[in-house]
């Protein structure tokens, strides 16, 4: 069962990597489009500093997730629960940050998915990632609940394959954000090419 869990998650992550690669490349292709000029775009609407804070929460959650897995392998149920709970809190903080960003973009900047090509590519890319983070939080929450209701099932590091499969998924969504954050947010600090060219 453990090998099947790991194989299944590996195949799933590989397929999702293809989707994210396409979405990231689409964003890169359209970000500098003149169709975005004069409208809300990544150069005038994104709050890089605030997003960086929530990004750190997601990045740190990979460490706490790893520590949770180590505690499980060592048979330390209490520490496993604690690290799982902290991972969930950090992931939830990231989703909260994304939700508040969307609210600001829609209510203040009037940026919705069909405003321009930036809005479309931005919401699809970050929303698709946010959906994956949310699914990961649900998996982690179920796992945390099982540590209380089915403690004997996980004693002595049992069910390691299933636990590791969830861990791999969480590391995957964190790794994807390692690419998305600089591509979408940090790159926006450079300004649009049309500004440099004077168009």
Order of alpha helices (4+ residues) and beta strands (2+ residues): alpha-alpha-alpha-alpha-alpha-alpha
